[in-house]
Each structure stands twice: as C-alpha cells, then as structure tokens.
Amino acid sequence: MAVISIGNPKGGAGKTTLALVLADTLASNGARVSVIDADPNAIIEKWAAKRIAAGKELPYRVIPRPTESEMIGTIDRISKEDQFVIIDLEGSASRMTSRALARSHMVLVPFNLSPIDAELAAQAVRAIQEEEEALERRIPFRLVRSRINAAIETKTAKRIVDAIRAAELPLLNTALVERAAYRDIFEFGMLLSELDNATTSGVQNAITNAAELAQAVVNAMREEYPG
C-alpha cells in the first residue's frame, strides 16, 4: 500500500484535480484506491455525490473529511485494504495536515509556473521538512508542475524549473497539463473515460497525460522504496 498526500497552501494550484486524476487513472488500471477528502471545500466529496445521484458507481472509495482525531486511524485502516490511499489535504498548515504527513509515503506538491506559486510551493516543502524533523524520518516528496500549457513554455516557467533543479529539489518528470477534460469531470461527475469527444475537447490527450502522470508517480514511489 502507498499513502500519497497532495498539498499546497495556495488555492488554484491544481491540488484537487491532481488527486482526482491520479485516483481515476490508478483505479482504471485495476488498483484498489481510496481518496480521503480532507479539503474543507469537499470538491471530491461533491463529485462523488453527483455520481451517486446519477446512479453511477464509484470507481474507488471516497471518504469525506475526517476529524483530526480520526485522521490517523482512518489512514491506518484503509491502507490495510487498498493499494493506494490518496489524501487531498486542506491548504493551510494544521494538525490534520500534520497527521496526514506523518502517515504519508509520498507527498505531491502541485504548483503553477509563476513566481508567487513557486514561493508558496516552497512553503509547502518547508512544512514537509519541519514534519521530518519532528518525526525523525524522511518524507519523500515531489514538486509537480500543474495546469501548464502543453504547447508553450514561457521564459518565466523555464526560469522557475531551472531554479528548482539548481536547488536540487525533486521534480516529477511529468506535468499536469491544462485540459478542458479535467474541468469537465468535476462539472459532470464523470471519469475521464466517460467524457464524450462531442462535448469535451481533447479527451484522449487528457487520458494520455493522466496515464503518464500516474506512471511518473508510481516510478517515484519505486525510486524511494526499491524492492
């Protein structure tokens, strides 16, 4: 089993999109997956409610926001049952976030390629490092470029990526591309595979990007936990 937390203090960084796309792709490839929606906005919980209201099955278990006292017990329980537990964290630092990080095998930090977003991602990294000090163990993490334009790399984006590499911070080698399909799965309560090309553009491109992203996360886990 692998517990993967996804966090960033900035709204709009693509945190919930990354959680949903990763869960969708892993489950569609046969993995047993649970998602803990620990974000106060409860977007994934609302997505699941749309599916249930439409009479559609959930491809994986969605666990609505647990309390602080329930978080560790919830993670421990479901991690014995499923191969992947994905936690969509709330934005701000909290005891809830701290408890999730304490049980995480990997933390993904999505960020948009702008100076402000990069600085807030750096804050998330510092929070992980503080948790490492408290626990006296490493918490592997990867920065994840989010909502990028697949066709154009700006000079600012290149400068930010170069700075991350110069600082020797671990950067996932696949980015989450800005796709209409990722917005539509929230709006319609659908999976990527259920979207219709007639009403959503670039569905196959989104599926391909999601598959490459999920594989990159699995590869990162294998790097951190060989054998």
Solvent accessible surface area in square Angstrom, and as a share of the most:
residue,aa,sasa,rsa
1,M,129,0.58
2,A,9,0.07
3,V,2,0.01
4,I,0,0.00
5,S,0,0.00
6,I,0,0.00
7,G,9,0.09
8,N,5,0.02
9,P,52,0.32
10,K,58,0.24
11,G,64,0.62
12,G,44,0.42
13,A,2,0.01
14,G,10,0.10
15,K,19,0.08
16,T,15,0.09
17,T,28,0.16
18,L,0,0.00
19,A,0,0.00
20,L,2,0.01
21,V,0,0.00
22,L,1,0.01
23,A,0,0.00
24,D,11,0.06
25,T,12,0.07
26,L,13,0.07
27,A,17,0.13
28,S,81,0.52
29,N,118,0.60
30,G,64,0.62
31,A,20,0.15
32,R,138,0.50
33,V,7,0.04
34,S,0,0.00
35,V,0,0.00
36,I,0,0.00
37,D,1,0.00
38,A,0,0.00
39,D,11,0.05
40,P,85,0.54
41,N,91,0.47
42,A,18,0.14
43,I,67,0.34
44,I,0,0.00
45,E,63,0.28
46,K,119,0.50
47,W,5,0.02
48,A,6,0.05
49,A,55,0.42
50,K,91,0.39
51,R,8,0.03
52,I,111,0.57
53,A,93,0.72
54,A,68,0.52
55,G,70,0.68
56,K,65,0.28
57,E,151,0.68
58,L,59,0.29
59,P,51,0.32
60,Y,11,0.04
61,R,87,0.32
62,V,21,0.12
63,I,24,0.12
64,P,69,0.43
65,R,101,0.37
66,P,8,0.05
67,T,75,0.43
68,E,64,0.29
69,S,94,0.61
70,E,89,0.40
71,M,0,0.00
72,I,55,0.28
73,G,45,0.43
74,T,13,0.07
75,I,1,0.01
76,D,48,0.25
77,R,121,0.44
78,I,0,0.00
79,S,7,0.05
80,K,172,0.73
81,E,82,0.37
82,D,16,0.08
83,Q,74,0.33
84,F,31,0.13
85,V,0,0.00
86,I,0,0.00
87,I,0,0.00
88,D,1,0.00
89,L,3,0.01
90,E,19,0.09
91,G,29,0.28
92,S,73,0.47
93,A,89,0.69
94,S,40,0.26
95,R,142,0.52
96,M,4,0.02
97,T,18,0.11
98,S,38,0.25
99,R,58,0.21
100,A,0,0.00
101,L,8,0.04
102,A,19,0.15
103,R,91,0.33
104,S,1,0.01
105,H,47,0.21
106,M,0,0.00
107,V,3,0.02
108,L,0,0.00
109,V,1,0.00
110,P,0,0.00
111,F,1,0.00
112,N,29,0.15
113,L,39,0.19
114,S,36,0.23
115,P,87,0.55
116,I,123,0.63
117,D,9,0.05
118,A,25,0.19
119,E,91,0.41
120,L,40,0.20
121,A,4,0.03
122,A,30,0.24
123,Q,77,0.34
124,A,13,0.10
125,V,7,0.04
126,R,114,0.41
127,A,38,0.29
128,I,4,0.02
129,Q,73,0.33
130,E,114,0.51
131,E,25,0.11
132,E,38,0.17
133,E,135,0.61
134,A,81,0.63
135,L,66,0.33
136,E,159,0.72
137,R,94,0.34
138,R,154,0.56
139,I,1,0.00
140,P,6,0.04
141,F,20,0.08
142,R,21,0.08
143,L,4,0.02
144,V,0,0.00
145,R,39,0.14
146,S,1,0.01
147,R,120,0.44
148,I,35,0.18
149,N,88,0.45
150,A,66,0.51
151,A,94,0.73
152,I,115,0.58
153,E,118,0.53
154,T,73,0.43
155,K,172,0.73
156,T,41,0.24
157,A,7,0.05
158,K,110,0.47
159,R,145,0.53
160,I,18,0.09
161,V,8,0.04
162,D,65,0.33
163,A,60,0.46
164,I,15,0.08
165,R,141,0.52
166,A,84,0.65
167,A,65,0.50
168,E,155,0.69
169,L,49,0.24
170,P,43,0.27
171,L,29,0.14
172,L,5,0.03
173,N,121,0.62
174,T,24,0.14
175,A,8,0.06
176,L,2,0.01
177,V,16,0.09
178,E,67,0.30
179,R,58,0.21
180,A,28,0.22
181,A,0,0.00
182,Y,9,0.03
183,R,135,0.49
184,D,21,0.11
185,I,1,0.00
186,F,38,0.16
187,E,104,0.47
188,F,95,0.40
189,G,0,0.00
190,M,52,0.23
191,L,25,0.12
192,L,7,0.03
193,S,85,0.55
194,E,66,0.30
195,L,15,0.08
196,D,80,0.41
197,N,110,0.57
198,A,93,0.72
199,T,108,0.63
200,T,4,0.02
201,S,82,0.53
202,G,33,0.31
203,V,8,0.04
204,Q,114,0.51
205,N,80,0.41
206,A,0,0.00
207,I,55,0.28
208,T,62,0.36
209,N,11,0.06
210,A,1,0.01
211,A,47,0.36
212,E,93,0.42
213,L,1,0.00
214,A,5,0.04
215,Q,88,0.39
216,A,7,0.05
217,V,1,0.00
218,V,27,0.16
219,N,59,0.30
220,A,3,0.02
221,M,23,0.10
222,R,154,0.56
223,E,120,0.54
224,E,38,0.17
225,Y,94,0.36
226,P,108,0.68
227,G,130,1.25
